[in-house]
């Protein structure tokens, strides 16, 4: 596990997982939201996102969290490990509401500078529809990959067990 791509719905905990894995495995973590969103919720150009992703995936080791369809194939191809957090819609909706309350009027550590936490209808709908519209496309992409460790977690309990085992094994090495 030297190049890890973490994907999943908004509110699934991708950034939190990336941070935990970064500590356990001593790997650099890159949050795509922090790259994509510039101050005041201004998105960067598509070409700039692709270029930024390219420079990261060429490194020897990394953890990248985020979806961003324009660069997902690139990350999946370069990753040795792919983690898909495929939780129930209600879990993810709860996650985005909880995050909105927790970071009210603040910028999350995994977000671009001066992007105070917000929850708009468009994002709510994106999370609400993720399992119907995005997850099937992701499974299709994953089915075509070879030579990758693909880990799909359907609940936090299984993910936490995985993290505990990983912590245990990395502390004995």
N, C-alpha and C positions, 0 to 999 in steps of 0.2 A: 504494500500500500504506500506508493510514493506519489502517485498522481490520482487524486480523488475528485470526481465530479459529483456534486450533490444536487439533485433535482426534486421537484415536488411542488405542490400547490402553495400559494401564499398562505401563511399561517401554520404551515406544517412543522416549522422549526429548522429550516435549512441552515440559517445563519448561526443559530445556537449550536447545532450539531457540528458545523464547520469549526467553530471556536473550540468546542470540546475535543474534537479530533486533532486539531492543531496542537493543543497542549499535550494530549496523550502521545501523539506520534512525532512531536517536535517538527511540524511541517508549516511552511508559510500558508496563510489563509488569505484568499481574495474573495471579497463579496461583490458580485456583479452589480448589485444595486448602488454600491458606493462608487463604482466606476461609471455607471450609466447616468446617474442623477447628479447634476451639478447644482450649486446653490440655488435655492428657490424652486426646486423641482423642475429644472430645465434639463431635458434629455440631451445627450450628446448625439452626434450624427451616427448613423448606422456604420459607416466606414471606420469611424474612430473606435466604435465598440469592437468591430472585427479586428482592427489593428491591436487594440489593447489585449484582447483575448489571445491573439496570435503570440504576442510577446510573453504572455504568462505561460501558455501551454508548451512553449519551447524551453522553459526552465526544467531543471532536473527533478524538482519535486514541488508539489502544490496541492492545495485543496481549494476548489472553486465552488461556491454555492450560487445558485440562481438558474433560471430557465433560459430566457432570451433565445427565442427560436432561431434568430439569424446567426447565432454562434454555437448552438447546442451540438450540432453534428461535429464541429471542430473539437469541442471539449470531449465528447464521447469517444472520438477516434484516438485522441491522445491519452485519455485516462487509462490507468490499469484497473481502477476500481470505480464502479458507478453505484451510487446509493440513491434509490428512488424512494422518497417518503410518500407513500400512497395511502393516505389516511382517509377516513370517512369525511364527507363534506362538512358535517356538523362540527367535527373536531377542528377543521381548518377555519371555519367561520368563527368558532369560539376563539381560535388563536389570533385572528386579526382584530377582533373586538377587544380581547384582553390586551393585546399590544397597543392598541389605540389608547386605552385607559392608562396603561403603565407608562407610556411615553408621551402623555398629553402635553402639548406645547413644548416638546423636546425633540431633538434629533437622535435617532437610534445610533449606537456605535457602528452598526453595519451599513449605514446609509450615507449618502453623500452629504457634505457639509451644508448646514442651514436648510435641511429638508425636514422640517418639523413633521412629526407623525400626523397622518391624516387618514381618513377612511371615507372614500367617496363611493358613490353608487356604482360606477364603472368597475372599480376594483372589487367591490363586494360581489358583483355579478360574475366577474372573471373567476373568483374563488368558488362561487356557487356552481358554476358550470364546468369547472376544471375536470372533474371525474367523468363527465359526459363527453367533453370535447377535446381536452388536452391529453388525458391519461391514455386513451386508445392509441393516439399518435406516438406517444412516448414508448408504449409497449411494442409498437411496430418497429420503431428505431432500435430498441434494445434487442429485439429478436434477430436483427440482421448483424449484430456485432459478434465477433469471434475473438477468443483469447482475452476476454475481460472477466473480472469478478463483478458480477451484477448482484447487488443486494437490494431486495425490495422489502421494506418494512411497512406493515399494514396497521401497526399500533405502536404507541410509545413504550409499552411494556417490553416488547421484543427488541426495540431499539436500545432501551436501557440495559437489558441483559447483554446485548452485543457489546455495548460500551464497557460494561463491567468486566466482561471476559477479555476484551482488548486491553483494558488497563492492567489487568492481572498478568496477561502474557507479556506486555511491554515492560512491566516492572521487573520481570524475571530475566529479561535479556540484557 
